[in-house]
Amino acid sequence: MKRLRLKDPSFEDIDAAIGRTAIEQGFMAVNRAVFQPERVTDL
């Protein structure tokens, strides 16, 4: 965060939070697309 703020003083914590949330949602979507529970019901 400090590095980003030093490079761009207009950078705010809310921008980082929004970006982090978007990345987390993307990883969750990939996880849901790859992991299909019906494939592991045979255990």
VENCORDA-V793647 format. One record per residue. N is the residue number from 1. RES is the residue in three letters. D_FIRST is the distance of its C-alpha to the first C-alpha in Angstrom with 2 decimals. Layout:
# VENCORDA-V793647
n;res;d_first
N;RES;D_FIRST
N;RES;D_FIRST
This chain:
# VENCORDA-V793647
n;res;d_first
1;MET;0.00
2;LYS;3.79
3;ARG;5.44
4;LEU;5.22
5;ARG;6.17
6;LEU;8.62
7;LYS;10.06
8;ASP;10.50
9;PRO;10.93
10;SER;12.05
11;PHE;8.86
12;GLU;8.81
13;ASP;7.77
14;ILE;11.11
15;ASP;10.47
16;ALA;7.95
17;ALA;10.68
18;ILE;13.36
19;GLY;12.24
20;ARG;11.98
21;THR;15.33
22;ALA;16.90
23;ILE;16.17
24;GLU;17.59
25;GLN;20.54
26;GLY;21.21
27;PHE;21.43
28;MET;23.70
29;ALA;25.86
30;VAL;26.30
31;ASN;27.19
32;ARG;29.76
33;ALA;31.18
34;VAL;31.71
35;PHE;32.74
36;GLN;36.00
37;PRO;37.44
38;GLU;41.00
39;ARG;40.76
40;VAL;40.40
41;THR;43.04
42;ASP;45.60
43;LEU;44.30
